[in-house]
Amino acid sequence: IRPCFDAECAHWKDTDGNRIEAHGAGVIQSPLDKRWYWIGESRKGQQPQHSGINCYSSASLAGPWKFEGRIFEQGQIQVAGHTGPFIIERPKVLYNRRTR
C-alpha cells in the first residue's frame, strides 16, 4: 500500500468493488475474532442529511476490506430542542467486554 493524493489516484475499493467511504476513520482489532474494523464517516452525496458512519472489516490491515454496513445514521440523532441535519465527524469505537 502506498499513499497517493493526486486527483488521478485510484480510490480504495471494498470487496464488492465500491469506493470505501470511511473518512476521519479509526481502526480497531477485535479481541474476539481478531479481525480489523475500519469505522469512519460516509460523505457520499456531500449533504449532511445523508451522512452516517460506515464499518468495514478485514483479516489484515492491508485488506481486502468488506463493507459491514452503516452503523449509525442521521435519523438516530436526537437532541431536545434541535433539528438536524447534524454534522457527524471522527467516530470513536471502543471494545466493551461486558456488552461485546
Biopython code that builds the backbone (N, CA, C, O; Angstrom):
import numpy as np
from Bio.PDB.StructureBuilder import StructureBuilder

atoms = [
    (1, "ILE", "N", (0.857, -1.170, 0.000)),
    (1, "ILE", "CA", (0.000, 0.000, 0.000)),
    (1, "ILE", "C", (0.898, 1.226, 0.000)),
    (1, "ILE", "O", (1.854, 1.306, 0.772)),
    (2, "ARG", "N", (0.590, 2.175, -0.864)),
    (2, "ARG", "CA", (1.341, 3.416, -0.855)),
    (2, "ARG", "C", (0.347, 4.564, -0.947)),
    (2, "ARG", "O", (-0.646, 4.461, -1.667)),
    (3, "PRO", "N", (0.600, 5.664, -0.227)),
    (3, "PRO", "CA", (-0.318, 6.791, -0.273)),
    (3, "PRO", "C", (-0.264, 7.494, -1.620)),
    (3, "PRO", "O", (0.778, 7.535, -2.273)),
    (4, "CYS", "N", (-1.379, 8.035, -2.017)),
    (4, "CYS", "CA", (-1.462, 8.790, -3.264)),
    (4, "CYS", "C", (-2.499, 9.878, -3.083)),
    (4, "CYS", "O", (-3.651, 9.594, -2.757)),
    (5, "PHE", "N", (-2.100, 11.117, -3.289)),
    (5, "PHE", "CA", (-3.000, 12.237, -3.020)),
    (5, "PHE", "C", (-3.318, 13.052, -4.269)),
    (5, "PHE", "O", (-3.862, 14.150, -4.162)),
    (6, "ASP", "N", (-2.988, 12.536, -5.448)),
    (6, "ASP", "CA", (-3.300, 13.218, -6.692)),
    (6, "ASP", "C", (-4.708, 12.865, -7.137)),
    (6, "ASP", "O", (-5.232, 11.808, -6.785)),
    (7, "ALA", "N", (-5.325, 13.759, -7.918)),
    (7, "ALA", "CA", (-6.681, 13.527, -8.408)),
    (7, "ALA", "C", (-6.769, 12.283, -9.291)),
    (7, "ALA", "O", (-7.838, 11.683, -9.411)),
    (8, "GLU", "N", (-5.651, 11.891, -9.911)),
    (8, "GLU", "CA", (-5.639, 10.736, -10.799)),
    (8, "GLU", "C", (-5.517, 9.408, -10.056)),
    (8, "GLU", "O", (-5.628, 8.352, -10.678)),
    (9, "CYS", "N", (-5.293, 9.434, -8.760)),
    (9, "CYS", "CA", (-5.105, 8.204, -7.994)),
    (9, "CYS", "C", (-6.393, 7.384, -7.944)),
    (9, "CYS", "O", (-7.495, 7.930, -7.895)),
    (10, "ALA", "N", (-6.230, 6.073, -7.957)),
    (10, "ALA", "CA", (-7.389, 5.180, -7.855)),
    (10, "ALA", "C", (-7.925, 5.198, -6.428)),
    (10, "ALA", "O", (-7.158, 5.280, -5.469)),
    (11, "HIS", "N", (-9.247, 5.120, -6.298)),
    (11, "HIS", "CA", (-9.865, 5.052, -4.975)),
    (11, "HIS", "C", (-9.750, 3.640, -4.432)),
    (11, "HIS", "O", (-9.742, 2.670, -5.190)),
    (12, "TRP", "N", (-9.660, 3.531, -3.106)),
    (12, "TRP", "CA", (-9.676, 2.212, -2.493)),
    (12, "TRP", "C", (-11.086, 1.661, -2.618)),
    (12, "TRP", "O", (-12.065, 2.385, -2.438)),
    (13, "LYS", "N", (-11.182, 0.376, -2.928)),
    (13, "LYS", "CA", (-12.484, -0.265, -3.119)),
    (13, "LYS", "C", (-12.680, -1.379, -2.104)),
    (13, "LYS", "O", (-11.720, -1.995, -1.639)),
    (14, "ASP", "N", (-13.952, -1.629, -1.767)),
    (14, "ASP", "CA", (-14.259, -2.744, -0.875)),
    (14, "ASP", "C", (-14.371, -4.033, -1.694)),
    (14, "ASP", "O", (-14.158, -4.020, -2.907)),
    (15, "THR", "N", (-14.703, -5.130, -1.037)),
    (15, "THR", "CA", (-14.759, -6.426, -1.718)),
    (15, "THR", "C", (-15.877, -6.502, -2.755)),
    (15, "THR", "O", (-15.871, -7.395, -3.602)),
    (16, "ASP", "N", (-16.842, -5.571, -2.700)),
    (16, "ASP", "CA", (-17.911, -5.516, -3.696)),
    (16, "ASP", "C", (-17.569, -4.579, -4.847)),
    (16, "ASP", "O", (-18.364, -4.415, -5.772)),
    (17, "GLY", "N", (-16.382, -3.959, -4.795)),
    (17, "GLY", "CA", (-15.956, -3.053, -5.858)),
    (17, "GLY", "C", (-16.418, -1.617, -5.683)),
    (17, "GLY", "O", (-16.235, -0.793, -6.580)),
    (18, "ASN", "N", (-17.019, -1.305, -4.534)),
    (18, "ASN", "CA", (-17.484, 0.057, -4.261)),
    (18, "ASN", "C", (-16.394, 0.863, -3.552)),
    (18, "ASN", "O", (-15.580, 0.316, -2.808)),
    (19, "ARG", "N", (-16.397, 2.157, -3.796)),
    (19, "ARG", "CA", (-15.435, 3.044, -3.150)),
    (19, "ARG", "C", (-15.637, 3.013, -1.639)),
    (19, "ARG", "O", (-16.766, 3.092, -1.155)),
    (20, "ILE", "N", (-14.536, 2.899, -0.896)),
    (20, "ILE", "CA", (-14.624, 2.892, 0.564)),
    (20, "ILE", "C", (-14.968, 4.297, 1.051)),
    (20, "ILE", "O", (-14.304, 5.271, 0.697)),
    (21, "GLU", "N", (-16.014, 4.384, 1.866)),
    (21, "GLU", "CA", (-16.482, 5.646, 2.448)),
    (21, "GLU", "C", (-16.255, 5.573, 3.950)),
    (21, "GLU", "O", (-17.132, 5.123, 4.688)),
    (22, "ALA", "N", (-15.093, 6.010, 4.407)),
    (22, "ALA", "CA", (-14.756, 5.952, 5.836)),
    (22, "ALA", "C", (-13.773, 7.074, 6.176)),
    (22, "ALA", "O", (-12.631, 6.820, 6.561)),
    (23, "HIS", "N", (-14.230, 8.309, 6.028)),
    (23, "HIS", "CA", (-13.389, 9.482, 6.276)),
    (23, "HIS", "C", (-13.249, 9.724, 7.779)),
    (23, "HIS", "O", (-14.129, 9.346, 8.554)),
    (24, "GLY", "N", (-12.159, 10.345, 8.187)),
    (24, "GLY", "CA", (-11.929, 10.628, 9.606)),
    (24, "GLY", "C", (-11.987, 9.369, 10.438)),
    (24, "GLY", "O", (-12.472, 9.380, 11.570)),
    (25, "ALA", "N", (-11.495, 8.293, 9.879)),
    (25, "ALA", "CA", (-11.717, 6.960, 10.434)),
    (25, "ALA", "C", (-10.757, 6.569, 11.552)),
    (25, "ALA", "O", (-9.727, 7.201, 11.787)),
    (26, "GLY", "N", (-11.146, 5.506, 12.217)),
    (26, "GLY", "CA", (-10.309, 4.831, 13.188)),
    (26, "GLY", "C", (-10.323, 3.354, 12.874)),
    (26, "GLY", "O", (-11.249, 2.854, 12.237)),
    (27, "VAL", "N", (-9.295, 2.657, 13.321)),
    (27, "VAL", "CA", (-9.190, 1.209, 13.094)),
    (27, "VAL", "C", (-8.981, 0.541, 14.443)),
    (27, "VAL", "O", (-8.185, 0.999, 15.262)),
    (28, "ILE", "N", (-9.705, -0.545, 14.662)),
    (28, "ILE", "CA", (-9.600, -1.284, 15.923)),
    (28, "ILE", "C", (-9.597, -2.774, 15.604)),
    (28, "ILE", "O", (-10.281, -3.214, 14.680)),
    (29, "GLN", "N", (-8.830, -3.551, 16.365)),
    (29, "GLN", "CA", (-8.833, -5.002, 16.180)),
    (29, "GLN", "C", (-9.680, -5.634, 17.274)),
    (29, "GLN", "O", (-9.498, -5.349, 18.458)),
    (30, "SER", "N", (-10.604, -6.492, 16.869)),
    (30, "SER", "CA", (-11.478, -7.167, 17.820)),
    (30, "SER", "C", (-10.716, -8.265, 18.555)),
    (30, "SER", "O", (-10.032, -9.070, 17.922)),
    (31, "PRO", "N", (-10.823, -8.309, 19.885)),
    (31, "PRO", "CA", (-10.194, -9.394, 20.633)),
    (31, "PRO", "C", (-10.963, -10.710, 20.467)),
    (31, "PRO", "O", (-10.451, -11.773, 20.821)),
    (32, "LEU", "N", (-12.179, -10.646, 19.936)),
    (32, "LEU", "CA", (-12.991, -11.854, 19.769)),
    (32, "LEU", "C", (-12.650, -12.614, 18.494)),
    (32, "LEU", "O", (-12.395, -13.817, 18.538)),
    (33, "ASP", "N", (-12.642, -11.917, 17.356)),
    (33, "ASP", "CA", (-12.401, -12.608, 16.087)),
    (33, "ASP", "C", (-11.079, -12.217, 15.428)),
    (33, "ASP", "O", (-10.744, -12.718, 14.355)),
    (34, "LYS", "N", (-10.327, -11.319, 16.074)),
    (34, "LYS", "CA", (-9.017, -10.862, 15.589)),
    (34, "LYS", "C", (-9.087, -10.117, 14.257)),
    (34, "LYS", "O", (-8.051, -9.834, 13.656)),
    (35, "ARG", "N", (-10.302, -9.793, 13.787)),
    (35, "ARG", "CA", (-10.448, -9.019, 12.562)),
    (35, "ARG", "C", (-10.224, -7.543, 12.868)),
    (35, "ARG", "O", (-10.410, -7.088, 13.996)),
    (36, "TRP", "N", (-9.827, -6.820, 11.849)),
    (36, "TRP", "CA", (-9.666, -5.376, 11.945)),
    (36, "TRP", "C", (-10.956, -4.716, 11.495)),
    (36, "TRP", "O", (-11.578, -5.159, 10.529)),
    (37, "TYR", "N", (-11.365, -3.656, 12.190)),
    (37, "TYR", "CA", (-12.577, -2.918, 11.849)),
    (37, "TYR", "C", (-12.210, -1.462, 11.581)),
    (37, "TYR", "O", (-11.604, -0.791, 12.416)),
    (38, "TRP", "N", (-12.589, -0.993, 10.402)),
    (38, "TRP", "CA", (-12.313, 0.368, 9.930)),
    (38, "TRP", "C", (-13.650, 1.105, 9.978)),
    (38, "TRP", "O", (-14.578, 0.759, 9.248)),
    (39, "ILE", "N", (-13.747, 2.114, 10.831)),
    (39, "ILE", "CA", (-15.009, 2.794, 11.070)),
    (39, "ILE", "C", (-14.813, 4.279, 10.802)),
    (39, "ILE", "O", (-13.952, 4.921, 11.404)),
    (40, "GLY", "N", (-15.624, 4.823, 9.887)),
    (40, "GLY", "CA", (-15.468, 6.225, 9.528)),
    (40, "GLY", "C", (-16.713, 6.828, 8.918)),
    (40, "GLY", "O", (-17.713, 6.148, 8.687)),
    (41, "GLU", "N", (-16.628, 8.123, 8.663)),
    (41, "GLU", "CA", (-17.760, 8.891, 8.140)),
    (41, "GLU", "C", (-18.022, 8.562, 6.677)),
    (41, "GLU", "O", (-17.096, 8.362, 5.891)),
    (42, "SER", "N", (-19.292, 8.511, 6.334)),
    (42, "SER", "CA", (-19.691, 8.437, 4.936)),
    (42, "SER", "C", (-20.046, 9.845, 4.507)),
    (42, "SER", "O", (-20.907, 10.486, 5.110)),
    (43, "ARG", "N", (-19.390, 10.324, 3.476)),
    (43, "ARG", "CA", (-19.678, 11.658, 2.941)),
    (43, "ARG", "C", (-20.316, 11.556, 1.569)),
    (43, "ARG", "O", (-20.352, 12.531, 0.818)),
    (44, "LYS", "N", (-20.812, 10.395, 1.250)),
    (44, "LYS", "CA", (-21.422, 10.179, -0.058)),
    (44, "LYS", "C", (-22.589, 11.144, -0.239)),
    (44, "LYS", "O", (-23.488, 11.206, 0.601)),
    (45, "GLY", "N", (-22.572, 11.884, -1.322)),
    (45, "GLY", "CA", (-23.644, 12.834, -1.596)),
    (45, "GLY", "C", (-23.341, 14.238, -1.100)),
    (45, "GLY", "O", (-23.978, 15.197, -1.538)),
    (46, "GLN", "N", (-22.382, 14.376, -0.195)),
    (46, "GLN", "CA", (-21.947, 15.675, 0.326)),
    (46, "GLN", "C", (-23.043, 16.456, 1.058)),
    (46, "GLN", "O", (-22.832, 17.626, 1.376)),
    (47, "GLN", "N", (-24.183, 15.864, 1.333)),
    (47, "GLN", "CA", (-25.256, 16.521, 2.072)),
    (47, "GLN", "C", (-25.300, 15.962, 3.488)),
    (47, "GLN", "O", (-25.324, 14.743, 3.663)),
    (48, "PRO", "N", (-25.312, 16.836, 4.518)),
    (48, "PRO", "CA", (-25.305, 16.335, 5.903)),
    (48, "PRO", "C", (-26.428, 15.356, 6.211)),
    (48, "PRO", "O", (-26.225, 14.428, 6.993)),
    (49, "GLN", "N", (-27.595, 15.530, 5.627)),
    (49, "GLN", "CA", (-28.711, 14.638, 5.936)),
    (49, "GLN", "C", (-28.482, 13.217, 5.418)),
    (49, "GLN", "O", (-29.197, 12.298, 5.816)),
    (50, "HIS", "N", (-27.500, 13.024, 4.541)),
    (50, "HIS", "CA", (-27.187, 11.698, 4.018)),
    (50, "HIS", "C", (-25.970, 11.082, 4.700)),
    (50, "HIS", "O", (-25.568, 9.970, 4.359)),
    (51, "SER", "N", (-25.385, 11.789, 5.655)),
    (51, "SER", "CA", (-24.165, 11.288, 6.284)),
    (51, "SER", "C", (-24.470, 10.224, 7.328)),
    (51, "SER", "O", (-25.600, 10.085, 7.797)),
    (52, "GLY", "N", (-23.447, 9.494, 7.666)),
    (52, "GLY", "CA", (-23.567, 8.441, 8.660)),
    (52, "GLY", "C", (-22.196, 7.855, 8.930)),
    (52, "GLY", "O", (-21.180, 8.405, 8.504)),
    (53, "ILE", "N", (-22.171, 6.736, 9.638)),
    (53, "ILE", "CA", (-20.922, 6.069, 9.977)),
    (53, "ILE", "C", (-20.937, 4.670, 9.375)),
    (53, "ILE", "O", (-21.859, 3.889, 9.615)),
    (54, "ASN", "N", (-19.907, 4.360, 8.589)),
    (54, "ASN", "CA", (-19.782, 3.053, 7.941)),
    (54, "ASN", "C", (-18.737, 2.197, 8.643)),
    (54, "ASN", "O", (-17.822, 2.707, 9.290)),
    (55, "CYS", "N", (-18.895, 0.883, 8.500)),
    (55, "CYS", "CA", (-17.955, -0.070, 9.073)),
    (55, "CYS", "C", (-17.495, -1.054, 8.000)),
    (55, "CYS", "O", (-18.299, -1.585, 7.234)),
    (56, "TYR", "N", (-16.176, -1.285, 7.963)),
    (56, "TYR", "CA", (-15.555, -2.262, 7.078)),
    (56, "TYR", "C", (-14.733, -3.201, 7.947)),
    (56, "TYR", "O", (-14.283, -2.815, 9.025)),
    (57, "SER", "N", (-14.535, -4.433, 7.485)),
    (57, "SER", "CA", (-13.696, -5.363, 8.248)),
    (57, "SER", "C", (-12.745, -6.102, 7.318)),
    (57, "SER", "O", (-12.995, -6.251, 6.122)),
    (58, "SER", "N", (-11.637, -6.562, 7.915)),
    (58, "SER", "CA", (-10.636, -7.312, 7.168)),
    (58, "SER", "C", (-9.815, -8.166, 8.131)),
    (58, "SER", "O", (-9.629, -7.806, 9.293)),
    (59, "ALA", "N", (-9.333, -9.287, 7.639)),
    (59, "ALA", "CA", (-8.438, -10.128, 8.438)),
    (59, "ALA", "C", (-7.041, -9.518, 8.509)),
    (59, "ALA", "O", (-6.248, -9.880, 9.378)),
    (60, "SER", "N", (-6.735, -8.586, 7.590)),
    (60, "SER", "CA", (-5.420, -7.955, 7.510)),
    (60, "SER", "C", (-5.577, -6.456, 7.330)),
    (60, "SER", "O", (-6.515, -6.007, 6.671)),
    (61, "LEU", "N", (-4.679, -5.681, 7.901)),
    (61, "LEU", "CA", (-4.721, -4.230, 7.695)),
    (61, "LEU", "C", (-4.560, -3.865, 6.223)),
    (61, "LEU", "O", (-5.012, -2.804, 5.795)),
    (62, "ALA", "N", (-3.927, -4.725, 5.458)),
    (62, "ALA", "CA", (-3.716, -4.470, 4.033)),
    (62, "ALA", "C", (-4.959, -4.783, 3.195)),
    (62, "ALA", "O", (-4.967, -4.535, 1.989)),
    (63, "GLY", "N", (-6.022, -5.332, 3.829)),
    (63, "GLY", "CA", (-7.245, -5.659, 3.110)),
    (63, "GLY", "C", (-7.193, -7.073, 2.577)),
    (63, "GLY", "O", (-6.254, -7.816, 2.863)),
    (64, "PRO", "N", (-8.186, -7.443, 1.811)),
    (64, "PRO", "CA", (-9.286, -6.640, 1.303)),
    (64, "PRO", "C", (-10.301, -6.304, 2.397)),
    (64, "PRO", "O", (-10.428, -7.023, 3.388)),
    (65, "TRP", "N", (-11.025, -5.189, 2.193)),
    (65, "TRP", "CA", (-11.977, -4.679, 3.179)),
    (65, "TRP", "C", (-13.410, -4.961, 2.755)),
    (65, "TRP", "O", (-13.825, -4.604, 1.653)),
    (66, "LYS", "N", (-14.156, -5.604, 3.639)),
    (66, "LYS", "CA", (-15.563, -5.948, 3.402)),
    (66, "LYS", "C", (-16.451, -4.892, 4.056)),
    (66, "LYS", "O", (-16.251, -4.538, 5.218)),
    (67, "PHE", "N", (-17.438, -4.388, 3.302)),
    (67, "PHE", "CA", (-18.400, -3.437, 3.850)),
    (67, "PHE", "C", (-19.357, -4.187, 4.761)),
    (67, "PHE", "O", (-20.097, -5.061, 4.309)),
    (68, "GLU", "N", (-19.342, -3.842, 6.054)),
    (68, "GLU", "CA", (-20.227, -4.492, 7.032)),
    (68, "GLU", "C", (-21.557, -3.764, 7.162)),
    (68, "GLU", "O", (-22.541, -4.339, 7.628)),
    (69, "GLY", "N", (-21.589, -2.497, 6.751)),
    (69, "GLY", "CA", (-22.834, -1.745, 6.772)),
    (69, "GLY", "C", (-22.701, -0.390, 7.441)),
    (69, "GLY", "O", (-21.656, -0.032, 7.985)),
    (70, "ARG", "N", (-23.789, 0.341, 7.381)),
    (70, "ARG", "CA", (-23.869, 1.636, 8.052)),
    (70, "ARG", "C", (-24.259, 1.367, 9.494)),
    (70, "ARG", "O", (-25.294, 0.751, 9.747)),
    (71, "ILE", "N", (-23.448, 1.819, 10.448)),
    (71, "ILE", "CA", (-23.714, 1.502, 11.848)),
    (71, "ILE", "C", (-24.341, 2.665, 12.619)),
    (71, "ILE", "O", (-24.752, 2.502, 13.768)),
    (72, "PHE", "N", (-24.413, 3.833, 11.988)),
    (72, "PHE", "CA", (-25.037, 4.988, 12.636)),
    (72, "PHE", "C", (-25.506, 5.937, 11.546)),
    (72, "PHE", "O", (-24.781, 6.192, 10.585)),
    (73, "GLU", "N", (-26.734, 6.469, 11.695)),
    (73, "GLU", "CA", (-27.312, 7.352, 10.678)),
    (73, "GLU", "C", (-27.825, 8.641, 11.298)),
    (73, "GLU", "O", (-28.047, 8.726, 12.506)),
    (74, "GLN", "N", (-28.009, 9.641, 10.447)),
    (74, "GLN", "CA", (-28.533, 10.942, 10.859)),
    (74, "GLN", "C", (-29.814, 10.818, 11.685)),
    (74, "GLN", "O", (-29.967, 11.486, 12.708)),
    (75, "GLY", "N", (-30.718, 9.971, 11.242)),
    (75, "GLY", "CA", (-32.016, 9.834, 11.891)),
    (75, "GLY", "C", (-31.940, 9.338, 13.332)),
    (75, "GLY", "O", (-32.919, 9.435, 14.073)),
    (76, "GLN", "N", (-30.796, 8.811, 13.733)),
    (76, "GLN", "CA", (-30.643, 8.314, 15.104)),
    (76, "GLN", "C", (-30.258, 9.416, 16.094)),
    (76, "GLN", "O", (-30.273, 9.197, 17.305)),
    (77, "ILE", "N", (-29.919, 10.578, 15.587)),
    (77, "ILE", "CA", (-29.509, 11.676, 16.465)),
    (77, "ILE", "C", (-30.752, 12.393, 16.976)),
    (77, "ILE", "O", (-31.587, 12.840, 16.190)),
    (78, "GLN", "N", (-30.870, 12.498, 18.281)),
    (78, "GLN", "CA", (-31.985, 13.202, 18.900)),
    (78, "GLN", "C", (-31.438, 14.155, 19.951)),
    (78, "GLN", "O", (-30.850, 13.736, 20.948)),
    (79, "VAL", "N", (-31.641, 15.439, 19.709)),
    (79, "VAL", "CA", (-31.208, 16.477, 20.641)),
    (79, "VAL", "C", (-32.422, 17.337, 20.940)),
    (79, "VAL", "O", (-32.979, 17.973, 20.045)),
    (80, "ALA", "N", (-32.828, 17.356, 22.198)),
    (80, "ALA", "CA", (-34.026, 18.102, 22.588)),
    (80, "ALA", "C", (-33.913, 19.569, 22.162)),
    (80, "ALA", "O", (-32.920, 20.236, 22.453)),
    (81, "GLY", "N", (-34.931, 20.049, 21.478)),
    (81, "GLY", "CA", (-34.972, 21.448, 21.063)),
    (81, "GLY", "C", (-34.209, 21.760, 19.792)),
    (81, "GLY", "O", (-34.135, 22.918, 19.382)),
    (82, "HIS", "N", (-33.639, 20.739, 19.161)),
    (82, "HIS", "CA", (-32.861, 20.964, 17.941)),
    (82, "HIS", "C", (-33.285, 19.980, 16.861)),
    (82, "HIS", "O", (-33.657, 18.841, 17.142)),
    (83, "THR", "N", (-33.219, 20.444, 15.626)),
    (83, "THR", "CA", (-33.473, 19.567, 14.495)),
    (83, "THR", "C", (-32.232, 19.530, 13.615)),
    (83, "THR", "O", (-31.455, 20.485, 13.582)),
    (84, "GLY", "N", (-32.054, 18.446, 12.917)),
    (84, "GLY", "CA", (-30.887, 18.287, 12.050)),
    (84, "GLY", "C", (-31.109, 18.936, 10.708)),
    (84, "GLY", "O", (-32.074, 19.681, 10.537)),
    (85, "PRO", "N", (-30.255, 18.678, 9.767)),
    (85, "PRO", "CA", (-29.220, 17.670, 9.890)),
    (85, "PRO", "C", (-28.049, 18.131, 10.754)),
    (85, "PRO", "O", (-27.736, 19.319, 10.836)),
    (86, "PHE", "N", (-27.415, 17.154, 11.392)),
    (86, "PHE", "CA", (-26.247, 17.402, 12.223)),
    (86, "PHE", "C", (-25.002, 16.930, 11.473)),
    (86, "PHE", "O", (-25.090, 16.098, 10.571)),
    (87, "ILE", "N", (-23.867, 17.459, 11.848)),
    (87, "ILE", "CA", (-22.610, 17.021, 11.252)),
    (87, "ILE", "C", (-22.036, 15.905, 12.116)),
    (87, "ILE", "O", (-21.883, 16.056, 13.328)),
    (88, "ILE", "N", (-21.721, 14.785, 11.476)),
    (88, "ILE", "CA", (-21.144, 13.637, 12.169)),
    (88, "ILE", "C", (-19.685, 13.545, 11.735)),
    (88, "ILE", "O", (-19.399, 13.380, 10.549)),
    (89, "GLU", "N", (-18.768, 13.651, 12.681)),
    (89, "GLU", "CA", (-17.345, 13.610, 12.335)),
    (89, "GLU", "C", (-16.552, 12.760, 13.315)),
    (89, "GLU", "O", (-16.893, 12.665, 14.494)),
    (90, "ARG", "N", (-15.493, 12.148, 12.812)),
    (90, "ARG", "CA", (-14.488, 11.410, 13.578)),
    (90, "ARG", "C", (-15.070, 10.464, 14.627)),
    (90, "ARG", "O", (-14.896, 10.680, 15.826)),
    (91, "PRO", "N", (-15.752, 9.430, 14.181)),
    (91, "PRO", "CA", (-16.363, 8.486, 15.134)),
    (91, "PRO", "C", (-15.311, 7.733, 15.945)),
    (91, "PRO", "O", (-14.201, 7.483, 15.476)),
    (92, "LYS", "N", (-15.682, 7.387, 17.150)),
    (92, "LYS", "CA", (-14.813, 6.603, 18.037)),
    (92, "LYS", "C", (-15.551, 5.338, 18.452)),
    (92, "LYS", "O", (-16.736, 5.385, 18.784)),
    (93, "VAL", "N", (-14.860, 4.225, 18.432)),
    (93, "VAL", "CA", (-15.439, 2.949, 18.839)),
    (93, "VAL", "C", (-14.469, 2.287, 19.799)),
    (93, "VAL", "O", (-13.264, 2.239, 19.551)),
    (94, "LEU", "N", (-15.003, 1.781, 20.888)),
    (94, "LEU", "CA", (-14.204, 1.074, 21.893)),
    (94, "LEU", "C", (-14.796, -0.308, 22.126)),
    (94, "LEU", "O", (-16.000, -0.510, 21.968)),
    (95, "TYR", "N", (-13.966, -1.234, 22.494)),
    (95, "TYR", "CA", (-14.450, -2.571, 22.830)),
    (95, "TYR", "C", (-14.899, -2.585, 24.291)),
    (95, "TYR", "O", (-14.195, -2.091, 25.173)),
    (96, "ASN", "N", (-16.079, -3.155, 24.534)),
    (96, "ASN", "CA", (-16.609, -3.275, 25.880)),
    (96, "ASN", "C", (-16.785, -4.771, 26.175)),
    (96, "ASN", "O", (-17.627, -5.424, 25.560)),
    (97, "ARG", "N", (-16.010, -5.310, 27.097)),
    (97, "ARG", "CA", (-16.068, -6.748, 27.403)),
    (97, "ARG", "C", (-17.461, -7.187, 27.852)),
    (97, "ARG", "O", (-17.921, -8.272, 27.498)),
    (98, "ARG", "N", (-18.121, -6.344, 28.627)),
    (98, "ARG", "CA", (-19.423, -6.719, 29.171)),
    (98, "ARG", "C", (-20.488, -6.840, 28.092)),
    (98, "ARG", "O", (-21.277, -7.785, 28.114)),
    (99, "THR", "N", (-20.529, -5.901, 27.146)),
    (99, "THR", "CA", (-21.572, -5.919, 26.124)),
    (99, "THR", "C", (-21.133, -6.575, 24.809)),
    (99, "THR", "O", (-21.961, -6.934, 23.972)),
    (100, "ARG", "N", (-19.810, -6.723, 24.646)),
    (100, "ARG", "CA", (-19.240, -7.272, 23.426)),
    (100, "ARG", "C", (-19.769, -6.565, 22.232)),
    (100, "ARG", "O", (-19.397, -6.894, 21.105)),
]
sb = StructureBuilder()
sb.init_structure("model")
sb.init_model(0)
sb.init_chain("A")
sb.init_seg("    ")
for serial, (resi, resn, name, xyz) in enumerate(atoms, 1):
    if name == "N":
        sb.init_residue(resn, " ", resi, " ")
    sb.init_atom(name, np.array(xyz, "f"), 0.0, 1.0, " ", f" {name:<3s}", serial, name[0])
structure = sb.get_structure()
